[in-house]
């Protein structure tokens, strides 16, 4: 599949879980993928949202789109390692998820990112897409 041929994607946190699934999905669709394997996330979400908007404004005139995907409750190596998956607190939160009352799988987040990188999303930039199964 080459629907993203000629496009470059930068994926952060691509060493495992959601980031790895996203990097594989983008590469399978034909994109050149640059990955950052760091896993530190302290305070990063607000900074990423701000950076996304600033870069979209800066790079838009060069026809470069910048978007962010914010996954909801997802079953990853990290959420299992800290004991979150299967915990009573997690079950309560996940039960409120409109789409199935369950954790997402990383492979369910990746197609949304591939869509954002495709020409089908040509008018989307500076956006934060919540891939949360309906939890807000």
QUIKAHU-V997521 format. One record per pair of residues at least 12 apart in sequence whose ideal C-beta (glycine too) atoms are under 10 Angstrom apart, sorted by the first residue. I is the first residue (numbers start at 1). GAP is how many residues later the second one is. Records with the same first field share a line. If there is no record, write none. Layout:
I = GAP / GAP
This chain:
1 = 27 / 28 / 29 / 113
2 = 27 / 28 / 29
3 = 25 / 26 / 27 / 28 / 111 / 112 / 114 / 115 / 116 / 117
4 = 21 / 22 / 23 / 24 / 25 / 26 / 27 / 28 / 29 / 110 / 113 / 114 / 115
5 = 24 / 25 / 26 / 27
6 = 24 / 25 / 26
7 = 19 / 22 / 23 / 24 / 25 / 26 / 57 / 58 / 110 / 111 / 112
8 = 18 / 23 / 24 / 25 / 26 / 56 / 109
9 = 13 / 14 / 16 / 17 / 18 / 20 / 22 / 23 / 24 / 25 / 26 / 104 / 105 / 107 / 108
10 = 13 / 16 / 23 / 24 / 25 / 26 / 56
11 = 12 / 13 / 14 / 15 / 16 / 20 / 22 / 23 / 24 / 25 / 26 / 99 / 102
12 = 22 / 23 / 24 / 25 / 26 / 27 / 29 / 32 / 36 / 56
13 = 22 / 23 / 24 / 25 / 26 / 27 / 28 / 31 / 63 / 65
14 = 12 / 19 / 20 / 21 / 22 / 23 / 24 / 25
15 = 20 / 21 / 22 / 23 / 24 / 62
16 = 21 / 23 / 60 / 61 / 62 / 90
17 = 22 / 54 / 57 / 58 / 59 / 60 / 61 / 62 / 63 / 88 / 89 / 92
18 = 51 / 53 / 56 / 57 / 58 / 60 / 86 / 87 / 88 / 89 / 90 / 91 / 92 / 95 / 113
19 = 16 / 17 / 18 / 19 / 20 / 52 / 57 / 87 / 90 / 91 / 94
20 = 15 / 17 / 56 / 57 / 86 / 87 / 90
21 = 53 / 55 / 84 / 85 / 86 / 87 / 88 / 89 / 90 / 92
22 = 13 / 47 / 49 / 84 / 85 / 87 / 88 / 89 / 90 / 91 / 92 / 95
23 = 12 / 13 / 14 / 87 / 90
24 = 82 / 83 / 86
25 = 81 / 82 / 84 / 85 / 86 / 87 / 88 / 89 / 90 / 92
26 = 84 / 87 / 88 / 90 / 91 / 92
27 = 87
28 = 82 / 86
29 = 81 / 82 / 84 / 85 / 86 / 88 / 89
30 = 84 / 87 / 88
31 = 82 / 83 / 86 / 87
33 = 84
39 = 39
41 = 37
45 = 23 / 25 / 83
48 = 20 / 22 / 80
49 = 19 / 21 / 77 / 78 / 79
51 = 15 / 17
52 = 14 / 15 / 16 / 73 / 74 / 75 / 76
53 = 13 / 15 / 72 / 73 / 74 / 75
54 = 12 / 72
55 = 12 / 70 / 71
56 = 12 / 68 / 69 / 70 / 71
57 = 68 / 69
59 = 66 / 67
60 = 65 / 66
63 = 59 / 62
64 = 61
65 = 51 / 52 / 56 / 57 / 58 / 59 / 60 / 61 / 62
66 = 50 / 58 / 59 / 60 / 61
67 = 45 / 46 / 48 / 49 / 50 / 54 / 57 / 58 / 59 / 60 / 61 / 62
68 = 45 / 48 / 58 / 59 / 60 / 61 / 62
69 = 40 / 41 / 43 / 44 / 46 / 47 / 58 / 59 / 60 / 61 / 62
70 = 39 / 58 / 59 / 60 / 61 / 62
71 = 33 / 35 / 37 / 38 / 39 / 41 / 42 / 58 / 59 / 60 / 61 / 62
72 = 21 / 22 / 25 / 27 / 31 / 32 / 37 / 58 / 59 / 60 / 61 / 62 / 63 / 64
73 = 12 / 17 / 20 / 21 / 23 / 24 / 29 / 30 / 31 / 59 / 60 / 62
74 = 29 / 30 / 31 / 32 / 34 / 35 / 57 / 58 / 59
75 = 15 / 19 / 27 / 28 / 29 / 30 / 31 / 33
76 = 27 / 28 / 29 / 30 / 33
77 = 29
79 = 24
80 = 23
84 = 19
85 = 18
86 = 17
90 = 13
91 = 12
93 = 42
94 = 39 / 41
96 = 37 / 38 / 39
97 = 35 / 36 / 37 / 38
98 = 34 / 35 / 36 / 37 / 38
99 = 33 / 34 / 35 / 36
100 = 33 / 34
101 = 32
102 = 31
103 = 30
104 = 27 / 28 / 29
108 = 23 / 25
109 = 20 / 22 / 23
110 = 21
111 = 20
112 = 17 / 18 / 19
113 = 16 / 18
115 = 14
116 = 13
